[in-house]
Amino acid sequence: MPKISILTPTYNRAEFLPKLADSLQKQSFKDIEWIIGNDGSNDNSDEVIRSFAEIVQFPIIYINSSHRVGKSKIDNLLIKESKGEYILWCDSDDYFVDDALEFLVNEVKKIPESEKKLYTGVLAQNIDTKGKSQTFSHNAIPQKSIHVLYDSIGQYVIGDGTNLVLSEHLKGKEFLEVDFLITESSLLDKVFNNKKVILTPKIVKIMNRTAENSISFGNKLSYCRGSAYAISEMINKEKYRSLPKTSKIRLVLNYFRYSIHGNISLNKAQNLWSVLKHNKFLLIFYPFSLLLCLRDTLLGKVEKTHIEFNHNVSIAKITKESL
């Protein structure tokens, strides 16, 4: 059983994958497996991934989909195949510094064995290729590793960090498969609720923010169904009540907006989100969201990605092999 399972979902990232493979090969900590999920790429990713078998000295599990089925579905398959005690995600256009894995393992060793299940693991810092932190705001970078509740990391963390996670927390759990993308917090916030994490300023990963066609929320209104489901999963009644009034209004407007663009009926949208179930008066904002949706459509801002997602999932053939 490897100590760490590295999970890499990838979509049309053939040019970046060799740098990630090279960074894994250079790691001082060797007890790893690499599980790569090719999400229906139409570049030469398949050829590139297969070439790694002749280069690296650790096991590679290759999951290959004939069509794009989305990051959430690929991530669920990667988690299911992982055998490591710990799980660590690394996107295909990112790469590790040479001592990253050794540092992370040494950090988790500081957790008393009797408290191991009370911790998610370690969350470390990422920077972009220009050296700017992608994890912390410049005035909130901890000076040393600190132990905090995962629920409170928002005091420090503003973006993407590298999360070494005890795998038993994720086994049997799944991201919702409703669109090509749903924010990871829709699952992780629930799984890690009331658990501790070691937060460290150590830089372990470099993120390439120049890659074209990143799987992210951009200027277009894409992944609307995923966004609606994410709100319903992440914002419960307690969290909603704690928001400022203007944030509450904006959230409700956007929830209805995403639901409409995601072809979620009003009745289903009400039942999906607990906040709406217990606050029927919020329906007064629905007509305003309809007007926003009309404007979005007239401006050509909407991409109904869930339609392609539904089609691709129905026809995709997904294979698994050891390289």
C-alpha positions as CSV (number, residue, x, y, z in Angstrom):
1,M,0.0,0.0,0.0
2,P,1.5,3.3,-1.0
3,K,1.6,6.2,1.5
4,I,0.3,8.8,-1.0
5,S,-2.0,8.5,-4.0
6,I,-1.5,11.4,-6.3
7,L,-4.8,12.2,-8.2
8,T,-4.6,14.0,-11.5
9,P,-7.7,14.7,-13.6
10,T,-6.7,16.1,-17.0
11,Y,-8.5,17.5,-20.1
12,N,-6.4,18.6,-23.1
13,R,-3.2,19.2,-21.0
14,A,-0.7,17.1,-23.0
15,E,1.9,19.9,-23.1
16,F,1.9,20.4,-19.3
17,L,1.8,16.7,-18.1
18,P,5.5,16.0,-18.7
19,K,6.5,18.7,-16.2
20,L,4.2,17.2,-13.6
21,A,5.6,13.7,-14.2
22,D,9.1,15.0,-14.0
23,S,8.4,16.8,-10.7
24,L,7.0,13.5,-9.3
25,Q,10.0,11.6,-10.5
26,K,12.3,14.0,-8.6
27,Q,10.5,13.7,-5.3
28,S,12.7,12.7,-2.4
29,F,9.7,10.8,-1.0
30,K,9.1,7.8,-3.2
31,D,6.2,5.8,-1.7
32,I,3.5,7.0,-4.1
33,E,1.1,5.9,-6.8
34,W,-0.1,8.2,-9.6
35,I,-3.7,7.9,-10.8
36,I,-4.4,9.9,-13.9
37,G,-7.9,10.4,-15.3
38,N,-8.0,11.5,-19.0
39,D,-11.4,13.2,-19.4
40,G,-12.0,12.6,-23.1
41,S,-9.1,14.8,-24.2
42,N,-8.8,15.4,-28.0
43,D,-5.2,16.3,-28.0
44,N,-2.3,13.8,-27.7
45,S,-2.8,13.3,-23.9
46,D,-3.3,9.5,-24.3
47,E,0.1,9.1,-26.0
48,V,1.9,11.4,-23.6
49,I,0.4,9.6,-20.5
50,R,1.4,6.2,-21.9
51,S,4.9,7.4,-22.4
52,F,5.4,8.0,-18.7
53,A,5.4,4.2,-18.0
54,E,9.0,4.1,-19.4
55,I,10.2,7.1,-17.4
56,V,8.9,6.9,-13.8
57,Q,9.7,4.4,-11.1
58,F,6.3,4.4,-9.4
59,P,2.9,2.7,-10.3
60,I,0.6,4.6,-12.7
61,I,-3.1,3.8,-12.9
62,Y,-4.6,5.2,-16.0
63,I,-8.4,5.9,-16.3
64,N,-9.4,6.9,-19.8
65,S,-12.8,8.2,-20.9
66,S,-13.8,8.2,-24.6
67,H,-15.7,11.4,-24.1
68,R,-15.5,14.3,-21.7
69,V,-17.6,13.4,-18.6
70,G,-16.4,16.2,-16.3
71,K,-14.0,16.7,-13.4
72,S,-16.5,15.5,-10.8
73,K,-17.0,12.1,-12.4
74,I,-13.3,11.7,-13.1
75,D,-12.4,12.7,-9.5
76,N,-14.9,10.1,-8.1
77,L,-13.2,7.4,-10.2
78,L,-9.7,8.5,-9.0
79,I,-10.8,8.4,-5.4
80,K,-12.3,4.9,-5.8
81,E,-9.1,3.5,-7.4
82,S,-6.7,5.1,-4.8
83,K,-4.9,2.7,-2.4
84,G,-2.8,5.2,-0.5
85,E,-3.2,6.1,3.2
86,Y,-3.3,9.7,2.0
87,I,-4.8,11.4,-1.1
88,L,-3.3,14.4,-2.8
89,W,-4.7,16.2,-5.8
90,C,-2.5,17.8,-8.4
91,D,-4.0,19.3,-11.6
92,S,-2.3,18.6,-14.8
93,D,-1.0,22.1,-15.4
94,D,0.6,22.2,-11.9
95,Y,3.9,20.7,-10.6
96,F,5.6,20.0,-7.2
97,V,8.8,21.4,-5.7
98,D,11.3,18.6,-5.2
99,D,10.8,18.1,-1.4
100,A,7.0,18.7,-1.4
101,L,5.9,15.1,-0.5
102,E,8.6,14.5,2.0
103,F,7.6,17.7,3.8
104,L,3.9,16.9,3.8
105,V,4.5,13.4,5.2
106,N,6.8,14.8,7.9
107,E,4.0,17.2,8.9
108,V,1.3,14.6,9.2
109,K,3.7,12.6,11.4
110,K,3.4,15.4,14.0
111,I,-0.3,14.4,14.5
112,P,-0.6,12.0,17.5
113,E,-1.8,8.6,16.3
114,S,-4.7,8.8,18.7
115,E,-5.9,12.0,17.0
116,K,-5.2,11.1,13.4
117,K,-8.9,10.7,12.5
118,L,-9.7,14.1,14.0
119,Y,-7.5,15.7,11.3
120,T,-8.1,16.1,7.5
121,G,-4.3,16.2,7.1
122,V,-2.2,19.1,5.9
123,L,-2.9,22.1,3.7
124,A,0.2,23.8,2.2
125,Q,0.8,26.8,0.1
126,N,0.8,27.1,-3.7
127,I,2.3,29.9,-5.8
128,D,1.9,30.8,-9.5
129,T,4.8,30.9,-11.9
130,K,5.4,34.5,-11.0
131,G,5.8,33.7,-7.3
132,K,2.4,35.0,-6.1
133,S,0.7,33.0,-3.4
134,Q,-2.5,31.3,-4.7
135,T,-3.4,30.1,-1.2
136,F,-3.1,33.0,1.2
137,S,-3.7,36.7,1.1
138,H,-0.4,38.6,1.4
139,N,-1.1,39.8,4.9
140,A,-2.4,36.5,6.3
141,I,0.4,34.0,5.5
142,P,1.1,32.1,8.7
143,Q,4.7,32.4,9.9
144,K,4.9,28.7,10.8
145,S,2.7,25.6,10.7
146,I,-0.4,26.0,12.8
147,H,-3.2,23.6,13.8
148,V,-6.7,25.0,13.1
149,L,-10.3,23.8,12.6
150,Y,-10.9,23.3,8.9
151,D,-14.1,25.4,9.3
152,S,-12.0,28.4,10.2
153,I,-9.4,28.3,7.4
154,G,-11.2,31.1,5.7
155,Q,-9.4,33.4,8.0
156,Y,-6.2,32.5,6.2
157,V,-7.0,30.7,2.9
158,I,-8.4,32.7,0.0
159,G,-7.6,30.3,-2.9
160,D,-6.1,27.0,-4.0
161,G,-3.9,25.1,-1.6
162,T,-2.3,21.6,-1.7
163,N,-4.4,19.4,0.6
164,L,-2.9,16.1,1.8
165,V,-6.0,14.2,3.0
166,L,-6.4,11.1,5.1
167,S,-8.0,8.8,2.5
168,E,-10.5,7.2,4.8
169,H,-12.3,10.6,5.1
170,L,-13.0,10.4,1.3
171,K,-13.6,6.7,0.7
172,G,-17.2,6.1,-0.1
173,K,-17.9,9.8,-0.6
174,E,-18.6,11.4,-4.0
175,F,-18.8,14.7,-5.7
176,L,-22.2,15.3,-7.3
177,E,-22.2,14.4,-11.0
178,V,-24.6,16.9,-12.4
179,D,-22.3,19.0,-14.7
180,F,-18.8,19.0,-16.0
181,L,-17.7,20.9,-12.9
182,I,-18.9,21.5,-9.4
183,T,-16.8,23.3,-6.8
184,E,-14.8,20.9,-4.6
185,S,-16.0,22.6,-1.4
186,S,-19.5,21.3,-2.1
187,L,-18.2,17.9,-0.8
188,L,-15.1,18.8,1.2
189,D,-16.7,21.3,3.5
190,K,-19.1,18.6,4.7
191,V,-16.6,15.8,5.0
192,F,-14.1,18.0,6.9
193,N,-16.6,19.7,9.1
194,N,-15.4,19.9,12.8
195,K,-12.0,18.4,11.8
196,K,-8.6,19.9,12.3
197,V,-6.0,20.6,9.7
198,I,-2.3,21.6,9.8
199,L,-2.0,24.8,7.9
200,T,1.5,25.5,6.7
201,P,3.2,28.4,4.7
202,K,5.6,25.9,3.0
203,I,5.4,26.2,-0.8
204,V,4.9,22.8,-2.3
205,K,3.3,23.4,-5.6
206,I,3.6,25.7,-8.6
207,M,0.4,26.5,-10.5
208,N,0.4,27.5,-14.2
209,R,-2.3,30.2,-14.5
210,T,-1.4,30.8,-18.2
211,A,-2.9,27.6,-19.5
212,E,-5.7,28.2,-22.0
213,N,-9.2,26.7,-21.6
214,S,-8.8,26.1,-17.9
215,I,-11.5,24.1,-16.3
216,S,-12.8,26.9,-14.2
217,F,-15.5,29.5,-13.8
218,G,-14.7,32.1,-16.4
219,N,-16.5,35.1,-18.0
220,K,-19.1,32.8,-19.6
221,L,-21.9,31.4,-17.5
222,S,-20.8,27.8,-17.7
223,Y,-21.5,24.9,-15.3
224,C,-24.7,26.6,-14.1
225,R,-26.3,23.4,-13.0
226,G,-23.2,22.6,-11.0
227,S,-23.2,26.0,-9.5
228,A,-26.8,25.7,-8.4
229,Y,-26.2,22.3,-6.8
230,A,-23.0,23.6,-5.1
231,I,-25.0,26.4,-3.4
232,S,-27.6,24.0,-2.2
233,E,-24.8,21.7,-0.7
234,M,-22.6,24.4,0.8
235,I,-25.1,27.0,2.2
236,N,-27.4,25.7,4.9
237,K,-29.8,27.7,7.0
238,E,-27.2,28.5,9.6
239,K,-24.7,29.8,7.1
240,Y,-27.3,31.7,5.2
241,R,-28.5,33.5,8.4
242,S,-24.9,34.6,9.1
243,L,-24.6,36.4,5.8
244,P,-25.0,40.2,5.4
245,K,-28.4,41.2,3.9
246,T,-26.9,42.2,0.5
247,S,-25.0,38.9,0.3
248,K,-28.2,37.0,1.0
249,I,-30.0,38.7,-1.8
250,R,-27.2,38.2,-4.3
251,L,-27.0,34.6,-3.4
252,V,-30.7,33.9,-3.9
253,L,-30.7,35.8,-7.2
254,N,-27.7,33.8,-8.4
255,Y,-29.2,30.5,-7.2
256,F,-32.3,31.1,-9.2
257,R,-30.2,32.3,-12.1
258,Y,-28.1,29.2,-12.2
259,S,-31.1,27.0,-11.7
260,I,-32.9,28.6,-14.7
261,H,-29.8,28.3,-17.0
262,G,-29.3,24.8,-15.7
263,N,-32.8,23.8,-16.6
264,I,-33.8,23.1,-13.0
265,S,-37.5,23.6,-12.5
266,L,-38.7,26.1,-9.8
267,N,-40.2,23.3,-7.8
268,K,-37.0,21.2,-7.9
269,A,-34.9,24.3,-7.0
270,Q,-37.1,24.9,-3.9
271,N,-36.8,21.3,-2.8
272,L,-33.0,21.2,-3.5
273,W,-32.0,24.0,-1.3
274,S,-33.0,23.9,2.4
275,V,-32.9,27.7,2.6
276,L,-35.8,28.0,0.2
277,K,-37.7,25.2,1.8
278,H,-38.0,27.2,5.0
279,N,-38.1,30.7,3.5
280,K,-40.9,30.7,0.9
281,F,-40.9,34.5,0.7
282,L,-37.6,34.4,-1.1
283,L,-39.6,33.4,-4.2
284,I,-40.2,37.1,-4.7
285,F,-36.7,37.3,-6.2
286,Y,-37.4,34.7,-8.9
287,P,-38.8,37.2,-11.4
288,F,-35.7,39.3,-11.0
289,S,-33.6,36.3,-11.7
290,L,-35.7,35.6,-14.9
291,L,-34.8,39.1,-16.1
292,L,-31.1,38.5,-15.4
293,C,-31.3,35.3,-17.4
294,L,-33.0,37.1,-20.3
295,R,-30.1,39.6,-20.3
296,D,-27.5,36.8,-20.1
297,T,-29.1,35.1,-23.1
298,L,-29.3,38.3,-25.2
299,L,-25.6,39.0,-24.4
300,G,-24.7,35.4,-25.4
301,K,-23.1,34.7,-22.0
302,V,-24.7,31.3,-21.4
303,E,-23.1,27.9,-22.1
304,K,-25.5,25.1,-21.1
305,T,-22.7,22.7,-20.4
306,H,-25.0,20.3,-18.5
307,I,-26.7,19.3,-21.8
308,E,-23.4,18.1,-23.3
309,F,-22.5,16.5,-20.0
310,N,-25.7,14.5,-19.9
311,H,-25.2,13.3,-23.5
312,N,-21.5,12.4,-23.0
313,V,-22.1,10.4,-19.8
314,S,-24.7,8.3,-21.6
315,I,-22.3,7.3,-24.4
316,A,-18.8,7.4,-22.8
317,K,-16.7,4.3,-22.5
318,I,-14.3,4.4,-19.5
319,T,-11.4,2.0,-19.2
320,K,-8.8,1.4,-16.5
321,E,-5.3,0.0,-16.8
322,S,-1.9,-0.2,-15.0
323,L,1.0,1.3,-16.9
